[in-house]
């Protein structure tokens, strides 16, 4: 099988027809359209063959837009869509619709913006059961110190459900709380059906002059916990532009991963995402 480099976490949005309701004044640097013309040159320059496209807004229109782009873009290897996970009837109907989209692989909700323990509410659990039944991935934007316990509850209830923790759970890099985050990450990594994305670390940092050494503690811990077979590298573009441009974010994140597990770089930078998300080989 030919080697393929995959950016495991990319967004596209155009507020003119797919608003991002979570944006506030602080997001002014990214409050503009970001589409294929913006990212394709960056992918080419960095030798990236495919991306996993991830929902940005809790709107069906956002997901529909992503699939429109995916249908005409070979470089989009798979899509993690949004689906209303607290309304079982609506979720079942929408999942039936999405099943017809060839690149549909998983579902994500911006659960970090919901009340505490939203993920384990009865109606949400009913919808998550549908994902397990359909062999779909559940991506969770875990944010330390929240949500890790909920992930463990989901694993216990749904042992066949593949769960992806986005952005390593937003580790508190450079603070004494890193030990608590590492313990929580290790507990989730003990579950073989849990995976994680090494992404979004630059926006977890409180300084603009961050370096690769700022990323290493979280990345080294992730490799130690998950091993080389359940981690994926992602840019989190264009959200990553809040604290770094694409070449710097992808370049330093991927380099730190290669340094942490030099014998497994191919898997970490593409092979794992390709297998998990069923990304088709180049024609």
N, C-alpha and C positions, 0 to 999 in steps of 0.2 A: 504494500500500500504506500503510495507516494506521501511524502511529508507535506503537511498543510499547517500553516500558521493561522491561528484564529484569535481574533479579538473577542473575548467572551462576554463583553458588556458594552453595548453601544445603544444610544438613543437617537431618534430623529424626531423633530417636531416643527410645526409651523402654526403659530398662534392664530393665524388668520382663519384657519379651519379646524385646528386641533389645539385648543387652549390647554395650558398647563396650570390648573387652578392652584397648585401648591406654590407657584412663584410669588415672591414678595419683592419689595424694593431692593433688598440685598442681592437679588438675583438679576439685577440690571445687566451685568456683563453677558448673560446668556439669554436674555429676554428678546430673542430675535429668531427668525427661522434658521434651522440647521437641517440641511438635506443632503442628498447624495453628492451634489457638486462640491459641497464643503469637505466631505470626508474621504471621497475616493482618492484624491491626490495624496492624502496623508497615509492611507492604507498602502498605496503603491510605493511611496517613498520608504515605508518601513517594512516592506516585504510581507504584508498581511494579505492572506488569500480570501478569507471569509470573516464575517462577524456574526455574533448572536445578537439579534435586535431585540431590545427589551422595552416594554411599555413604559411610558412616562406619566400618563394621566389615567385616572380612574374613570375613563370614558370609553364607550364602545367606538366612538368616532376616532379616537386615538388609535385603537387597535386596527380599525378598518384602514386607516391611512398607512399603518405599518405594513399590512398585507398587500396594499396596492404597490408600495415600493418593492416589497419582497418578490412580487410576481414578475417584475421587470428587471430585477437586479440579481445576477448570479452571485455577486459578492455577499449577498445576505444569505447565510446558510440556514438559519432557523430563526423562529420568532417566539418570544415569550410574551403572551398576550395578557390583557386585562380581562377579567370576568368578575361579575358581581358575586362575591363569595359569602354574602350574608342574606341572600334571597334564593333558596334552593330551586324554586320553580323557574325563576329567571336564569339561574346558572345552568340548569339542565338544558333549557332551550338554546341558550347561547353556545354551550359546548357542542351541541349537535350542529350548529351552524359552522363553528370554527373547525370542526372535524373535517370539513371539505377543503380546508386550506392546506396545501401540501407541506408547507414549512411550519405548521403549528406544532409546537413541542411542549409548551408549558404555560403556566399561569402565574401572574404576580399581582398582588394588591399592595398599595402603599400602607401597609399595616402599621408602620412606625408612626403614622399620623392618627391612628385610631386609639381609643381608650385602652388602658392596660388590660392585657389578656383577651383582647378581641379575637385572637387566633383560635382560642379554645371555647368560644361561645357555641352553644348547641347548633345554631343555624349555620355557622361557619364550618363546624365539623361535618355537618351533613353534606356541604358542598365539597369539602376536601375529600370526603369518601368517594365522590364522583371522579375526582382526579385520579385517585388510586385505581379505581375500577377501569378507567380509560388509559392507564399507564402513562399519565402525563406528569410532568415535573412541576413541583411547587417551588417557586423562588420566593424567598422571604428577605426583605430588607431589614435584617436584624440590626439593632443598634444597642451596643453595650450601655448600661447593664440590663436593659430590657430584653425580652423575647427569647433568650436562650432557654429558659425553663419551658416556655411554650413549645419550642422546637422539640425538646425531649418528650413532652406530652404527646405531640403529634406522632413522633416516631413510635411511641408505645402503642398508640391507637391504630396506626397505619404502617405496619412493618414492611409493606411492599412499596410504599410511596417514596419516590426519589425526591429529596429535599435539597435545595441549593441555598446556602447562606451567602447573600450578596455582601461584598466589600469586607469580608472577614468579620462581619458584625461591628464595623466601625471601632476598632481598638483605640483606647485612650492613649495614643502614642506619646511617649515622653513624660508620663505621669506615674505615680506609685500604683495606680489602679491597673496597670498592665498585668500584674500577677493575677488579679481577679478575672480579668478578661481571658487570660491564657487558660486558667482553670475551667472556665465555662466553655471555651472553644474545645478544649481537650475532651470534655464530657460529651459534646455533640459529635466530635470526631470518632468517639468510641462506637458510634452507631454506623454500620457499614453502608447504609443507604443515604447518608448525609454527605454532601459535597460542598465546596466553598469556592468563591471567586476571590482571587487576589486582585482587588480593584478598589478604587475610591479611597486609597490611603492618603493621597496628597490632600484631599479636602477634609481629612480628619486632623490634619496638622494645623496648628495655629500660627504658622509663619510662612511667608512667601519665599524665603531663601532656603527652603528645605533641600536636602541632598539625599543620595542613595543610602547614606548611613542612618538617616531618620526612618527609612522604610525597612531596613534589615531586621530589627527586632521582631516586628509583627510577621514578616515573611518567613523568617527562620523558625519562629514558633509554629506557624501554620504548616510548614513542611514537616516539622517534627511531629505534629499532632495527626495530620491527615496522610502523611506519606506522599509520594509523587503521583499516585493514581487517582486522587479525588480532588485535585486543585486545578483551577483554570486561571489564566491571566486575562485581565480586561482593562480597558482604558477608562471606562465610565464617561466617555465623550458624549455630548459636549459639557455635561455637568462638571467634568474635570477642569474645564477652563476657568472655574472659579479660583483655582490655585495652581495654574501651570498649563503650558500649551501641550498639544498632543505628543509631539516628538519627545519632549522631556518626560512626560508621564509614562508613556509606553516604553520608552527606551530604558529608563531607570528601574521601572517595575519589572520588566522582563529580564533585565540584567541581574537584578537582585534574586530573582527566581532561579536563573541559570546558575548563579554562584552558590545558592543554597542546595541545589541538587543537580550538579553538572552532568551526571550520567542520565538524567531524565528530562532534559530540556525540551526534547521533541514532544513528550507527553504533556508537559506543563504549558507549553506555548501553542498547543493545537490538538494534539492527539486525544487528550481527555475530553475536551469540548466536542471534538468530532464524534467520539463514541457516545457520549452522554446525550447529545442533541441530535444524533443521527444526521450529521451534515453530509450531503452527497459529495462524492468525489468529483473533481473537475472533469468536464467532458473533453 
